[in-house]
Amino acid sequence: MGSKTMMTDAYEQFACIGGICPDNCCIGWQVELDKKTFQSYQLIQESELKKKIRRYVYLNPEAMDPSVDYGLVELQPNRRCPFLNSENLCSVQLEKGEAYLSNVCAGYPRMINRVEGVLEYSLTLSCPEAARLVLDREEPLKWIPGSGELGRRQILNVDYRSSDYSGQFLAENLVMLREKTVDILQDRQFSLARRIRLLGDFFEASDSGRKPLSKHGKMEIAGEEYSQSQKNLFWDKINSRFNTPEYLDSQRYLDKMKPSVQPMEKGTFPKKLEMILENYLVNYVFQSLFPSGESRDPQDAFLKLGIRYALVKYGAMKISPGGDEASRKQLIELIQCFSKATEHHFTYFDDILDHIKRQTGNTRQIRTLIEL
């Protein structure tokens, strides 16, 4: 019998769309080669492909894991992988077969974690096709059971056991906190902004190891409230400071967040777009091992999720305000670009949170600002 497995219900639907992908993963990103793949490339017989291998493939002097980044592929000046042909297909796979793909290339955009012995499979939304499958749906994101062992070429992102985190409240209680978070985020009797507020209440009560409130806890934010115009102005400033070429290497995303495009006012955000944003947040919670994946502090963990929500909602309010197909596609593309631009930036959300804390100095004020 294989290991217990859980996966998002979109996981098994994924298939790479190859050359028609609008944001190819072989353009702009460093290409990593595991040791076995690197060695297999050295054995390829003399050919045009072998000439490219000699020219562009090299040992990684800062390798962290031989099953992931033993070798690297030097990108061309236009930031394309040199093995990507004119039709945006991999020449290595075309000539030698899928077995010659590296573990990273073969696995992307699949994400695998092990939580308390259970293998969890999900899709990362920096891939356009994965984003479409996860987000372009009206029903809530679900998990389905499965079985099977971790494949030889599959990369385990995190192996989490609560017994390894004695005394760390978030990590010790990850499973319970994550389930409660998803429960709140998928409660559609409330607007998504209201659910974000309830989630903030929950994590405020959870701070310092206190017993969390139920999802309908009575705690409310006491303090300064902001009008929608004030919130828009605040996120205008965050956008101008952090969504820049100096911070992010994604012109597609930066173009969508141009300061010249003003967000619409509150009250016009359609429910069909809320569903997409909800699915984005739930996928993030599941995949990132929220709340302990990025912080040991309950409120900081929540605020980083809230910053993601606010930045995407702010960007979404710049697109067509309707809930029609064009608007949905624009929002899905925005989330995909946002994911690709930010989730591989190790300090982006920390930097924004630190900046906001310096500006406000008050966690509850930050909470009101992220409730767009």
PAVEXMI-797720 format. One line per 10 residues: their letters; for each residue x, y, z of C-alpha. Coordinates in Angstrom, 1 decimal, decimal comma. Layout:
<recs>
A	X/Y/Z ~ ...
</recs>
This chain:
<recs>
MGSKTMMTDA	0,0/0,0/0,0 ~ 1,3/3,4/-0,9 ~ 1,7/6,5/1,3 ~ -1,5/8,4/2,1 ~ -1,8/11,2/-0,4 ~ -4,0/14,4/-0,8 ~ -4,1/16,6/-3,8 ~ -6,1/19,6/-5,0 ~ -8,8/18,5/-7,4 ~ -7,1/20,5/-10,2
YEQFACIGGI	-3,8/18,6/-9,9 ~ -4,4/15,6/-12,1 ~ -6,0/17,7/-14,8 ~ -2,7/19,5/-15,5 ~ -0,9/18,9/-18,7 ~ 1,8/21,3/-20,1 ~ 0,5/23,2/-23,1 ~ 4,0/23,7/-24,5 ~ 4,6/26,1/-27,3 ~ 1,3/27,9/-27,0
CPDNCCIGWQ	1,9/28,9/-23,3 ~ 1,6/32,7/-23,0 ~ 4,3/32,9/-20,3 ~ 6,8/30,1/-21,0 ~ 8,7/28,8/-17,9 ~ 11,8/28,4/-20,0 ~ 12,1/32,1/-20,5 ~ 13,4/34,4/-17,7 ~ 14,1/31,8/-15,1 ~ 17,4/30,1/-14,2
VELDKKTFQS	17,3/26,4/-15,4 ~ 18,5/23,9/-12,8 ~ 19,8/20,4/-13,5 ~ 20,0/17,5/-11,1 ~ 23,2/15,5/-10,9 ~ 21,8/12,5/-12,9 ~ 20,5/14,7/-15,7 ~ 23,8/16,7/-15,8 ~ 25,8/13,5/-16,1 ~ 23,5/12,1/-18,8
YQLIQESELK	24,0/15,3/-20,9 ~ 27,8/14,6/-20,8 ~ 27,2/11,2/-22,4 ~ 25,2/12,6/-25,4 ~ 27,0/11,9/-28,7 ~ 28,4/14,7/-30,8 ~ 25,6/16,7/-32,4 ~ 24,3/20,2/-32,5 ~ 22,6/19,5/-29,2 ~ 25,9/18,4/-27,7
KKIRRYVYLN	27,5/21,7/-28,9 ~ 24,9/23,6/-27,0 ~ 25,4/21,5/-23,9 ~ 29,2/22,3/-24,0 ~ 28,4/26,0/-24,5 ~ 25,7/26,5/-21,9 ~ 25,6/23,8/-19,3 ~ 28,0/24,1/-16,3 ~ 28,4/22,9/-12,7 ~ 26,7/25,0/-10,1
PEAMDPSVDY	29,4/26,2/-7,6 ~ 26,7/27,1/-5,0 ~ 24,6/23,9/-5,4 ~ 22,4/23,1/-2,4 ~ 20,9/19,8/-3,4 ~ 22,3/17,4/-6,1 ~ 18,7/16,2/-6,9 ~ 17,8/19,8/-7,8 ~ 20,6/22,2/-8,7 ~ 23,8/20,3/-9,3
GLVELQPNRR	24,2/22,1/-12,6 ~ 22,8/25,1/-14,3 ~ 22,0/26,3/-17,9 ~ 23,2/29,7/-18,9 ~ 20,4/31,7/-20,4 ~ 20,8/33,6/-23,7 ~ 20,9/37,4/-23,7 ~ 17,2/37,5/-24,4 ~ 16,8/35,3/-21,2 ~ 15,5/32,3/-23,1
CPFLNSENLC	16,8/28,8/-22,3 ~ 19,2/27,9/-25,2 ~ 17,4/24,6/-25,7 ~ 14,1/26,3/-26,4 ~ 13,4/26,2/-30,1 ~ 11,7/28,8/-32,3 ~ 8,3/27,1/-31,5 ~ 9,0/27,4/-27,8 ~ 9,4/23,7/-27,4 ~ 12,3/22,0/-25,6
SVQLEKGEAY	14,9/20,6/-28,1 ~ 16,3/18,3/-25,5 ~ 12,9/16,6/-25,0 ~ 12,2/16,6/-28,7 ~ 15,5/14,9/-29,6 ~ 16,1/12,7/-26,5 ~ 12,8/12,2/-24,9 ~ 11,2/13,3/-21,6 ~ 13,6/11,1/-19,6 ~ 16,3/13,7/-20,4
LSNVCAGYPR	14,4/16,6/-18,7 ~ 15,8/17,7/-15,3 ~ 13,8/17,0/-12,2 ~ 12,9/20,6/-12,0 ~ 11,7/20,9/-15,6 ~ 9,8/17,6/-15,5 ~ 8,1/18,5/-12,2 ~ 7,1/22,1/-12,7 ~ 4,5/23,5/-11,9 ~ 3,7/20,6/-9,4
MINRVEGVLE	4,5/21,2/-5,8 ~ 4,8/18,4/-3,3 ~ 5,0/18,6/0,5 ~ 4,8/16,0/3,2 ~ 2,7/16,9/6,2 ~ 2,6/14,5/9,1 ~ 3,4/11,7/6,8 ~ 0,8/12,7/4,2 ~ 2,0/13,6/0,7 ~ 0,3/16,8/-0,5
YSLTLSCPEA	0,2/17,6/-4,2 ~ -0,7/21,0/-5,6 ~ 0,0/23,4/-8,5 ~ 2,0/26,6/-8,4 ~ 0,1/29,4/-10,1 ~ 3,1/31,0/-11,8 ~ 2,2/28,6/-14,6 ~ -0,6/30,0/-16,8 ~ -2,3/26,6/-17,4 ~ -2,1/25,7/-13,7
ARLVLDREEP	-3,6/29,1/-12,8 ~ -6,4/28,5/-15,2 ~ -7,2/25,1/-13,8 ~ -7,1/26,3/-10,1 ~ -8,8/29,7/-10,5 ~ -11,2/29,6/-13,4 ~ -14,0/27,8/-11,5 ~ -17,0/28,8/-9,5 ~ -16,8/25,9/-7,0 ~ -14,4/26,1/-4,1
LKWIPGSGEL	-11,0/24,4/-4,4 ~ -11,2/20,9/-2,9 ~ -8,8/18,2/-1,9 ~ -9,2/14,6/-3,0 ~ -7,5/11,5/-1,5 ~ -5,1/9,3/-3,4 ~ -2,3/6,8/-2,8 ~ 1,3/6,3/-4,0 ~ 4,9/6,8/-3,1 ~ 7,0/9,8/-3,9
GRRQILNVDY	8,5/9,3/-7,4 ~ 12,2/9,0/-7,9 ~ 12,3/12,3/-9,9 ~ 9,8/14,1/-7,8 ~ 11,1/16,9/-5,6 ~ 9,9/17,1/-2,0 ~ 9,5/20,8/-1,1 ~ 8,9/20,5/2,6 ~ 8,8/17,5/5,0 ~ 6,8/18,7/8,0
RSSDYSGQFL	6,4/16,9/11,3 ~ 4,9/18,8/14,3 ~ 7,2/16,9/16,6 ~ 10,2/18,8/15,1 ~ 8,8/22,2/16,3 ~ 8,4/21,9/20,1 ~ 7,4/25,2/21,6 ~ 6,6/26,9/18,2 ~ 2,9/27,6/18,3 ~ 2,3/28,0/14,6
AENLVMLREK	4,3/25,0/13,5 ~ 3,0/22,8/16,3 ~ -0,6/23,6/15,3 ~ -0,2/24,0/11,5 ~ -2,8/21,4/10,5 ~ -5,5/22,8/12,8 ~ -4,7/26,5/11,9 ~ -4,6/25,7/8,2 ~ -8,0/23,9/8,3 ~ -9,6/26,8/10,1
TVDILQDRQF	-8,1/29,3/7,7 ~ -9,5/27,5/4,7 ~ -12,9/27,1/6,5 ~ -13,0/30,9/6,9 ~ -11,8/31,7/3,4 ~ -14,4/29,5/1,8 ~ -17,4/30,7/3,8 ~ -19,3/32,4/1,1 ~ -22,1/33,7/3,2 ~ -19,7/36,6/3,8
SLARRIRLLG	-18,0/38,9/1,3 ~ -14,3/38,1/0,8 ~ -13,3/41,3/2,5 ~ -15,4/40,2/5,5 ~ -13,7/36,8/5,5 ~ -10,3/38,5/5,6 ~ -11,4/40,5/8,6 ~ -12,7/37,3/10,4 ~ -9,4/35,6/9,6 ~ -7,5/38,5/11,1
DFFEASDSGR	-9,7/38,2/14,2 ~ -8,9/34,5/14,4 ~ -5,1/35,1/14,2 ~ -5,2/37,9/16,6 ~ -6,8/35,6/19,1 ~ -4,3/32,9/18,3 ~ -1,3/35,2/19,1 ~ 1,0/34,1/21,9 ~ -0,7/30,7/21,9 ~ -4,1/31,8/23,1
KPLSKHGKME	-7,0/29,6/22,2 ~ -8,3/30,7/18,8 ~ -11,8/32,0/18,3 ~ -14,3/30,2/16,3 ~ -14,6/31,4/12,7 ~ -17,5/33,7/13,7 ~ -15,7/35,1/16,7 ~ -17,0/38,4/18,1 ~ -13,7/40,3/18,1 ~ -13,8/43,4/15,9
IAGEEYSQSQ	-11,2/45,8/14,9 ~ -11,2/48,9/17,2 ~ -9,4/51,8/15,8 ~ -9,1/54,0/12,8 ~ -11,1/53,1/9,7 ~ -10,2/54,2/6,2 ~ -12,3/55,2/3,3 ~ -11,9/53,3/0,0 ~ -10,2/56,3/-1,5 ~ -7,7/56,4/1,4
KNLFWDKINS	-7,0/52,7/1,0 ~ -6,5/53,1/-2,8 ~ -4,1/56,0/-2,2 ~ -2,2/53,9/0,3 ~ -1,8/50,9/-2,1 ~ -1,0/53,4/-4,9 ~ 2,1/54,3/-2,8 ~ 3,0/50,6/-2,1 ~ 2,6/49,9/-5,8 ~ 4,9/52,7/-6,8
RFNTPEYLDS	7,5/51,7/-4,3 ~ 7,6/48,0/-4,6 ~ 6,2/47,1/-8,1 ~ 9,2/48,4/-9,9 ~ 11,9/46,9/-12,2 ~ 14,4/47,3/-9,3 ~ 12,3/45,0/-7,2 ~ 10,6/42,6/-9,6 ~ 11,8/41,0/-12,8 ~ 8,5/40,7/-14,7
QRYLDKMKPS	7,5/43,3/-17,2 ~ 4,2/41,6/-17,8 ~ 3,2/42,1/-14,2 ~ 4,6/45,6/-13,9 ~ 2,6/46,6/-17,0 ~ -0,6/45,5/-15,4 ~ 0,2/47,5/-12,2 ~ 1,1/50,8/-13,9 ~ 0,2/53,7/-11,6 ~ -1,5/55,5/-14,4
VQPMEKGTFP	-4,4/53,0/-14,2 ~ -6,7/54,0/-11,3 ~ -8,6/51,3/-9,3 ~ -12,4/51,4/-9,2 ~ -14,2/52,3/-6,0 ~ -15,6/49,9/-3,5 ~ -18,9/48,2/-4,1 ~ -18,3/47,3/-7,7 ~ -16,1/44,1/-7,3 ~ -18,1/41,2/-8,7
KKLEMILENY	-18,7/38,0/-6,9 ~ -17,4/35,9/-9,8 ~ -14,0/37,7/-9,4 ~ -14,2/37,2/-5,6 ~ -14,4/33,4/-6,3 ~ -11,2/33,5/-8,3 ~ -9,4/35,5/-5,6 ~ -10,7/33,1/-2,9 ~ -9,3/30,1/-4,9 ~ -6,0/31,9/-5,2
LVNYVFQSLF	-5,7/32,4/-1,4 ~ -6,8/28,9/-0,6 ~ -4,3/27,4/-3,0 ~ -1,6/29,6/-1,4 ~ -2,6/28,4/2,1 ~ -2,5/24,8/1,1 ~ 0,7/24,9/-0,8 ~ 2,8/27,2/1,4 ~ 2,1/25,4/4,7 ~ 0,4/28,6/5,9
PSGESRDPQD	0,6/30,0/8,6 ~ 4,1/28,6/9,6 ~ 5,6/28,6/6,1 ~ 6,8/32,3/6,3 ~ 6,6/33,4/9,9 ~ 6,6/32,2/13,5 ~ 4,3/35,1/14,5 ~ 0,6/34,5/14,1 ~ -0,2/38,1/13,2 ~ 2,7/38,5/10,8
AFLKLGIRYA	1,7/35,3/9,0 ~ -1,8/36,6/8,6 ~ -0,6/40,1/7,4 ~ 1,6/38,5/4,7 ~ -1,4/36,6/3,4 ~ -3,4/39,9/3,7 ~ -0,8/41,8/1,7 ~ -1,1/39,2/-1,1 ~ -4,9/39,6/-1,0 ~ -4,6/43,4/-1,0
LVKYGAMKIS	-2,1/43,6/-3,8 ~ -4,1/41,3/-6,1 ~ -7,4/43,0/-5,2 ~ -5,8/46,4/-5,8 ~ -4,6/45,1/-9,2 ~ -7,9/43,5/-10,0 ~ -9,7/46,8/-9,3 ~ -7,6/48,3/-12,2 ~ -9,1/45,9/-14,7 ~ -12,6/45,9/-16,2
PGGDEASRKQ	-15,1/46,0/-13,4 ~ -17,5/43,4/-14,9 ~ -17,7/39,7/-14,0 ~ -17,7/38,7/-17,6 ~ -15,4/36,2/-19,2 ~ -12,9/38,9/-20,3 ~ -12,6/40,2/-16,7 ~ -12,2/36,7/-15,3 ~ -9,4/36,0/-17,8 ~ -7,7/39,3/-17,0
LIELIQCFSK	-7,8/38,5/-13,2 ~ -6,4/35,0/-13,7 ~ -3,6/36,4/-15,9 ~ -2,9/39,0/-13,2 ~ -2,6/36,4/-10,4 ~ -0,4/34,2/-12,6 ~ 1,9/37,2/-13,4 ~ 1,9/38,2/-9,7 ~ 2,8/34,7/-8,6 ~ 5,6/34,4/-11,1
ATEHHFTYFD	7,0/37,8/-10,2 ~ 6,8/37,6/-6,4 ~ 6,8/34,0/-5,1 ~ 10,4/33,5/-6,1 ~ 11,5/36,8/-4,5 ~ 12,8/35,9/-1,1 ~ 12,2/39,3/0,7 ~ 9,4/40,9/-1,3 ~ 6,6/40,4/1,3 ~ 8,9/40,8/4,2
DILDHIKRQT	10,0/44,2/2,8 ~ 6,5/45,4/2,2 ~ 5,3/44,3/5,7 ~ 8,3/46,0/7,3 ~ 7,6/49,2/5,3 ~ 3,9/49,2/6,3 ~ 4,8/48,7/9,9 ~ 7,1/51,7/9,8 ~ 4,4/53,8/8,2 ~ 1,6/52,8/10,6
GNTRQIRTLI	3,2/51,3/13,7 ~ -0,1/49,6/14,5 ~ -1,2/46,0/13,5 ~ -4,9/46,9/13,6 ~ -4,4/49,8/11,3 ~ -2,6/47,5/8,8 ~ -5,5/45,2/9,0 ~ -8,0/47,9/8,0 ~ -5,8/48,9/5,1 ~ -5,6/45,4/3,7
EL	-9,4/45,0/3,8 ~ -10,0/46,4/0,3
</recs>
